[in-house]
Amino acid sequence: SHAVLEIGAGTGYNATLLACIAGACTTIDVEPSCVDHLQAIIQRFQLPHLFTTCVNGLHGYPTNGSYDRIW
């Protein structure tokens, strides 16, 4: 039941696992194509505890915080 922030979405594989194991995962990336790909996965597989957005993770992402873990 942890809230996890992942910086760098990549293909979304890790974020998907974290959302299933931890309870909720917010993943961010600076590359819009990575975020678009992951949003399609979220919709296709109906992953309600996985959130993604396109921002620079240099200073974190407090919007869905507070986080129990940062990956």
RAUR-V63213 format. One record per residue. N is the residue number from 0. RES is the residue in three letters. OMEGA is omega in degrees with one decimal (* if undefined). Layout:
N/RES/OMEGA + N/RES/OMEGA
//
This chain:
0/SER/178.6 + 1/HIS/170.8 + 2/ALA/-174.3 + 3/VAL/171.4 + 4/LEU/175.2 + 5/GLU/178.8 + 6/ILE/-175.8 + 7/GLY/-174.0 + 8/ALA/-177.5 + 9/GLY/-179.6 + 10/THR/-179.1 + 11/GLY/-177.9 + 12/TYR/-177.6 + 13/ASN/180.0 + 14/ALA/178.5 + 15/THR/176.9 + 16/LEU/179.5 + 17/LEU/179.9 + 18/ALA/179.7 + 19/CYS/-176.4 + 20/ILE/-171.5 + 21/ALA/-177.4 + 22/GLY/177.1 + 23/ALA/179.6 + 24/CYS/170.9 + 25/THR/179.1 + 26/THR/-177.1 + 27/ILE/178.9 + 28/ASP/177.6 + 29/VAL/-177.9 + 30/GLU/-177.8 + 31/PRO/-178.6 + 32/SER/176.6 + 33/CYS/-179.7 + 34/VAL/178.0 + 35/ASP/178.3 + 36/HIS/-178.9 + 37/LEU/176.8 + 38/GLN/176.1 + 39/ALA/177.6 + 40/ILE/179.8 + 41/ILE/-179.9 + 42/GLN/-176.9 + 43/ARG/-175.6 + 44/PHE/176.9 + 45/GLN/-179.0 + 46/LEU/-173.1 + 47/PRO/-177.2 + 48/HIS/179.1 + 49/LEU/-177.4 + 50/PHE/178.6 + 51/THR/176.7 + 52/THR/-177.9 + 53/CYS/176.5 + 54/VAL/174.1 + 55/ASN/-177.0 + 56/GLY/-178.0 + 57/LEU/-178.5 + 58/HIS/-179.0 + 59/GLY/-180.0 + 60/TYR/-173.2 + 61/PRO/-173.4 + 62/THR/179.9 + 63/ASN/-176.8 + 64/GLY/9.8 + 65/SER/-175.4 + 66/TYR/176.1 + 67/ASP/-179.8 + 68/ARG/172.0 + 69/ILE/-175.1 + 70/TRP/*
//
